[in-house]
Amino acid sequence: MSELHTSLTPKESGFIFPPEWHPHRATWLTFPHNESSWQGEKLAQMRPQYLAFIKAISQGENVGIIADNENLKEFIIAELSRTGVDLSKIEFIIKPTNDAWCRDHGPSFLINPETKQKMIVDWGHNAWGGKYPPFDDDNRTPSAVAEYLNLPIVNPGIIMEGGAVEFNGAGSVLTSKSCLLNINRNPHLKQAEIEKYLCDYYGVEQVLWVEGGIVGDDTDGHIDDTTRFINEDTVVACVESNREDENHEILQTNLDLLKKMRLVNGKQLNIIELPMPKEVVIDGFRTPGSYANFLICNTGVIVPVFNNPNDQVAIDILEKAFAGRKIIPLEATEIIWGQGSFHCLSQQEPLV
C-alpha cells in the first residue's frame, strides 16, 4: 500500500469508478458479529441468509471477507464448508470491525481503463452521521484492504458512503439530497463543493440529485434503496402505488426529478418503475425492505425478497430489465431487520 502523493486528483490521473456491471475480481464483505445490529437471536437467524449470499457471489468471483478476529475466521470457514462453498474462492483479512455494512465503510475501487491500474479511495466513515458509535475500526477498513492488495490509496478527507452513490460508468453519479447534504455528514461543505469532491475522486462529470429515501432507512436516504443504474442510460426507480403509504410521496418526487434529468450526452433517462414490497414489518418495526438493494455480480443479479406479495412482480420486472443476466432471488427476511440488505453489505472490486 502507498499513499498517493500527487497534486493530481484521481480524475485528473484518468481513474473512474466503474459501474457495478463491470466484471469483478472479487466482492468484499465485513462479516457480521455485532449484536447491536441484529439483537439477541436475530444474528443467528440471519446467518443462513448471509451464507447463501456468500455462496451465490462465490460461484462467479472471489469473496473477500473481513473478519473481526481469528476465532471468527475459523467459525466462518466451518460455516462456509457446511454450506458447500468452495473455499478456494474465499479470501480473508483479519482486523477489528464494528459493523457489517461494507458498502459504506469499505474501500471505493477506481480503475484507469488506459493503464489498467487500480486504486482505492478512502472516504471518511462516521456511521451515518454519528448514529452508531464506535465506528473507528470500520473507518480503517479501506486502508487494510489497500495494504492486503498492495494498492495505492488516497483520502479525500470528507465523509462519504458507498450506498449514497450510484454510477452509470459514463460520467454520471446519482445521489440524494437528504443524505449527502445532511449536516451530520459534512456540515462545512456546500452542495457545489460536495459535487466537486464526487467528480474529482470518483472520476465523473456530473452529479444528479434526487430528494430522499424510504421509511426505515437509517442512512438518511441512501440511493441504493430507491434508484439504481442498470446500464449507461437506464435506471430502475422504486415507486409506491398506494397513496396512503408513507413512501408514496417521496418516491413520486424522486420519479418526477428523474424524468427531468439529462445525462452527459444530453439523453433523458430510460426509467423502469419497480414496485416496493408491501410493508415489511418485523416486531412492529417497518424495515427498509426494497427490491432495489440488489447486487450485480459476475454470477448474476442477487435480489432481496421478503416472502412478500410483490416479490414475483419485482423479479419479473428485473428479469426483463436485465436481459441476458441471471436474476438470483435470495431471502432477506432476517437480514433486513438490520436496516439494510445485499447491496448495503457488499462492495465490489473491479477486474482490470
Secondary structure, DSSP 8 states (H G I E B T S, - for coil): -EE---SS-TTTTT-B---TTS-EEEEEEE----TTTSTTTHHHHHHHHHHHHHHHHHTTSEEEEEESSHHHHHHHHHHHHHHT--GGGEEEEE---S-S-HHHHS-EEEEETTTTEEEEE--B--HHHHTS---HHHHTHHHHHHHHHT-EEE--SSB--GGG-EE-SSSEEEEEHHHHT-TTT-TT--HHHHHHHHHHHHT-SEEEEE----TT-TTS--GGGTEEEEETTEEEEEE---TTSHHHHHHHHHHHHHHH-B-TTS-B-EEEEEE--S--EETTEE----TT--EE-SS-EEEEE-S-TTHHHHHHHHHHHTTTS-EEEEE-TTGGGGS--HHHHEEEEE--
